Structure formats: C-alpha cells, structure tokens
Amino acid sequence: MDEREILRHFIANRYAYYEAFTIRDNDSLSAKGYLDSEGMLELIAFVERRFSIKIDNDEINFRNIDSLAGLANLIRQKKMA
C-alpha cells in the first residue's frame, strides 16, 4: 500500500461512516467533512507514528495536510530528508 492508501484506510477505519473508496486523493479533508480539527490532529499524530517522521508546526498548513495527495507528498519529502 502506498501512503495515500494507508491514509485513506486510517480515515475510513477511524470514522466508520466513510468508505475508503469515497475519499479521493485531492479531496479537501476538512471541506468534504471527512475530518474536523480534532481529526486533523489525530491524523498528524498517526502519520508521525506510522511513517516515523516529525511534522514541524510550520508544515501544518492546508497545502500539506488537507488532502491525501498533500499528505503523501509531505511524507515522501520528510522520508527523503
């Protein structure tokens, strides 16, 4: 599974009323109602644990964390650093 699939399944499993296939790579996780602010913090904590990376405060912005594609890109960048 790639990063996007892992994230997609985390959200779908954590919030059982979503099915993984309904969350598209570029969907806004907040605007589509998949995650609220508390859910975003849970997602960031999951990403840091699962991928063994540290997301700095200045990296927490909508471009990086509001879509599966943005998060996957951030994860890849952090893993390469």
C-alpha beads as a LAMMPS data file, in Angstrom:
LAMMPS data file: protein, C-alpha beads

81 atoms
80 bonds

1 atom types
1 bond types

-500.0 500.0 xlo xhi
-500.0 500.0 ylo yhi
-500.0 500.0 zlo zhi

Masses

1 110.0

Atoms # bond

1 1 1 0.000 0.000 0.000
2 1 1 1.297 3.471 -0.771
3 1 1 0.986 6.456 1.569
4 1 1 -2.353 7.588 0.152
5 1 1 -3.926 4.166 0.624
6 1 1 -2.655 3.907 4.201
7 1 1 -4.085 7.365 4.985
8 1 1 -7.356 6.594 3.201
9 1 1 -7.834 3.421 5.232
10 1 1 -6.927 5.162 8.503
11 1 1 -9.636 7.778 7.938
12 1 1 -12.207 5.219 6.803
13 1 1 -11.486 2.922 9.765
14 1 1 -11.343 5.726 12.337
15 1 1 -14.556 7.287 11.106
16 1 1 -16.560 4.199 10.199
17 1 1 -19.237 6.109 8.321
18 1 1 -16.840 6.658 5.404
19 1 1 -15.820 4.024 2.930
20 1 1 -12.204 4.205 1.798
21 1 1 -13.081 4.358 -1.902
22 1 1 -15.113 7.564 -1.423
23 1 1 -12.084 9.612 -0.317
24 1 1 -10.271 10.894 -3.392
25 1 1 -6.610 11.925 -3.431
26 1 1 -7.277 15.642 -3.917
27 1 1 -10.459 15.978 -1.840
28 1 1 -10.261 18.607 0.881
29 1 1 -10.467 16.506 4.032
30 1 1 -11.935 19.417 6.001
31 1 1 -14.279 20.892 3.369
32 1 1 -15.715 17.462 2.482
33 1 1 -16.319 16.830 6.181
34 1 1 -14.028 13.828 6.463
35 1 1 -12.086 15.386 9.356
36 1 1 -12.621 18.234 11.806
37 1 1 -9.778 19.987 13.628
38 1 1 -9.526 17.209 16.232
39 1 1 -9.466 14.610 13.466
40 1 1 -6.665 16.503 11.741
41 1 1 -4.581 16.377 14.918
42 1 1 -5.247 12.636 15.206
43 1 1 -4.234 12.196 11.573
44 1 1 -0.993 14.128 12.075
45 1 1 -0.153 12.013 15.143
46 1 1 -0.903 8.837 13.158
47 1 1 1.302 9.978 10.258
48 1 1 4.200 10.754 12.579
49 1 1 3.936 7.340 14.267
50 1 1 3.245 5.268 11.173
51 1 1 5.907 6.797 8.942
52 1 1 8.458 7.641 11.679
53 1 1 8.609 11.315 10.735
54 1 1 8.186 14.593 12.603
55 1 1 5.871 17.191 11.106
56 1 1 7.015 20.645 12.176
57 1 1 4.493 23.325 13.130
58 1 1 5.357 25.406 10.070
59 1 1 4.498 22.409 7.851
60 1 1 0.973 22.178 9.218
61 1 1 -0.986 24.061 6.590
62 1 1 -3.815 23.270 4.172
63 1 1 -1.460 22.589 1.267
64 1 1 0.285 19.848 3.232
65 1 1 -2.416 18.277 5.371
66 1 1 -5.829 18.915 3.847
67 1 1 -5.686 16.183 1.194
68 1 1 -4.326 12.691 0.821
69 1 1 -2.139 13.876 -2.057
70 1 1 -0.684 16.730 0.027
71 1 1 0.000 14.473 2.983
72 1 1 1.562 11.775 0.819
73 1 1 3.822 14.387 -0.767
74 1 1 4.847 15.712 2.664
75 1 1 5.561 12.162 3.884
76 1 1 7.769 11.447 0.860
77 1 1 9.653 14.721 1.337
78 1 1 10.235 14.026 5.038
79 1 1 11.404 10.476 4.381
80 1 1 13.927 11.699 1.794
81 1 1 15.358 14.371 4.132

Bonds

1 1 1 2
2 1 2 3
3 1 3 4
4 1 4 5
5 1 5 6
6 1 6 7
7 1 7 8
8 1 8 9
9 1 9 10
10 1 10 11
11 1 11 12
12 1 12 13
13 1 13 14
14 1 14 15
15 1 15 16
16 1 16 17
17 1 17 18
18 1 18 19
19 1 19 20
20 1 20 21
21 1 21 22
22 1 22 23
23 1 23 24
24 1 24 25
25 1 25 26
26 1 26 27
27 1 27 28
28 1 28 29
29 1 29 30
30 1 30 31
31 1 31 32
32 1 32 33
33 1 33 34
34 1 34 35
35 1 35 36
36 1 36 37
37 1 37 38
38 1 38 39
39 1 39 40
40 1 40 41
41 1 41 42
42 1 42 43
43 1 43 44
44 1 44 45
45 1 45 46
46 1 46 47
47 1 47 48
48 1 48 49
49 1 49 50
50 1 50 51
51 1 51 52
52 1 52 53
53 1 53 54
54 1 54 55
55 1 55 56
56 1 56 57
57 1 57 58
58 1 58 59
59 1 59 60
60 1 60 61
61 1 61 62
62 1 62 63
63 1 63 64
64 1 64 65
65 1 65 66
66 1 66 67
67 1 67 68
68 1 68 69
69 1 69 70
70 1 70 71
71 1 71 72
72 1 72 73
73 1 73 74
74 1 74 75
75 1 75 76
76 1 76 77
77 1 77 78
78 1 78 79
79 1 79 80
80 1 80 81
